[in-house]
Amino acid sequence: MANTIEHQGIVENITDSHLQVRIVQTSACAACSIKGHCTSADVKEKLIDVTVADTSSYRVGDRVCVVGEVSMGALAVLYAFIFPFLILVISLFVFMSIWKEELSSALVSFLLLALYYGVLWMNRSRMSKKFSFSIKPMIN
């Protein structure tokens, strides 16, 4: 259980084999007892799509627990931040050493970055298999 992340949520929508669950993501400050007197409290609501085999056991408004692997978070950080940063910095230095011109090197580096995100977007169905959540009912 130590390698999973769990969030409580409420089923918002049910379609075919998908559930849309609203979770409330809070920072440590948001759970603080004096958060009403502080400006740094951070609370965000997110909608999570969960694929389940049988949606008949869930109803809109049900309280559920969304479960994800910790490794998914690390992989998401790699794809969203580390790889793009490396592409941008490495390509900028390579093109700067080749062309000796800052503007064209920066533009090509940003073009490569846009190409990277385009490839991610085109592979979103394959990526959704890597980044899938499971769900379990909450016991009242």
Secondary structure, 3 states (H helix, E strand, C coil): CCCEEEEEEEEEEEECCEEEEEEEEECCHHHCCCHHHCCCCCEEEEEEEEECCCHHHCCCCCEEEEEEEHHHHHHHHHHHHHHHHHHHHHHHHHHHHHHCCHHHHHHHHHHHHHHHHHHHHHCHHHHHHHCCCEEEECCC
